[in-house]
Amino acid sequence: MTDNNYAQLAVSLNESLDLRQPPIAISFTDAIPNGVHGHADRVSAGCRFWEDAATASFATSAADHSLCAIGVYTHHLEPSPQQQTDLMDTLKVLGELEYVREEDLAMIPVLASQPKYVVYSPLAETPLPPDVVMLFVNASQSLILTEATQQVEHQTPPAMGRPACAVVPQVMNTGRAAMSLGCCGARAYLDILTDGVAQFAIPGAKLAEYVARIEVLAKANAVLSKFHHLRRLDVQAGRTPTVKESLAAL
């Protein structure tokens, strides 16, 4: 697939779903592509890269995640001694709060492979085939995406909780789409992740198939929403229209 194809897919996703932030591509690699530079600034958590990737392409290593022990853990990056200490300290606090109990830890997805680098970029400009495509969506947009998952994968996507970054290894390890409701940390670090927004992650290998179904489903939802709106007005006005009559009013 060429860059132009990814650009077209990004445009389709933006237009079909009316996204607030362009879709981003996440790629795991052992070699940084030519022309791609490292991330310029220090970030409080690795999830911040998702927002920065809406406007720029960059590569990260475990060192760039130095302040995010949880992200290093879920993405199976090689931790430094300090990151490993931070992870143990974090898990101790989470355990004391009964937020993540010992038996919960095994249920948090961790990337099966161990990459050297993670490349983030706007989907339209991705220098590598994306392993995961991340969208930030509201409930209405999520409706269309879950309908697409049912048709593409013949399943309902899981709705995950903490940590938000675990949705990436979940999709990578299973090859199936997943939703994340985020976590309190990601909601603190990301401006895009407001109370009415969740994350939806699509496996890159199925992106074209997903986009084709999303285009159809978005158009169908627009028509059907108008149908139901007009039918509601008719009923509230005391009329009893048949379905055929309501369809004729479209």
BELTAQUI-V993935 format. One record per run of one state. SS is the DSSP state (H for helix, E for strand, - for the rest). FROM is the first residue (numbers start at 1). LEN is the number of residues. Records with the same first field share a line. If there is no record, write none. Layout:
SS: FROM-LEN, FROM-LEN
//
This chain:
-: 1-2, 18-6, 30-8, 39-9, 53-5, 61-1, 66-3, 75-6, 97-5, 106-11, 126-6, 138-1, 154-4, 161-5, 175-3, 181-3, 190-8, 237-6, 249-2
H: 3-15, 48-5, 62-4, 69-6, 81-16, 102-4, 123-3, 139-15, 166-9, 184-6, 204-33, 243-6
E: 24-6, 38-1, 58-3, 117-6, 132-6, 158-3, 178-3, 198-6
//
